[in-house]
């Protein structure tokens, strides 16, 4: 079963877009992660398609940065 992790704290659209997001409408602005299984995702999609709730506006933030090798291990290319 696929699980969608909705982390509002890392959503790029956070702010004005929150007011038109299904998570805010149904749960109020959550803090942390909301997990939706595939049945819940399908239900929310069906409700949004019929205009009963707004769609999920989640735009996940960037992935954590990779570590950069220190100058002692980095090779200089010329």
Secondary structure, DSSP 8 states (H G I E B T S, - for coil): --EEEEEGGGBTTTTGGGGGSHHHHHH-S-SSEEEEEHHHHHHHHHHHHTTSS------B----------TTT-----
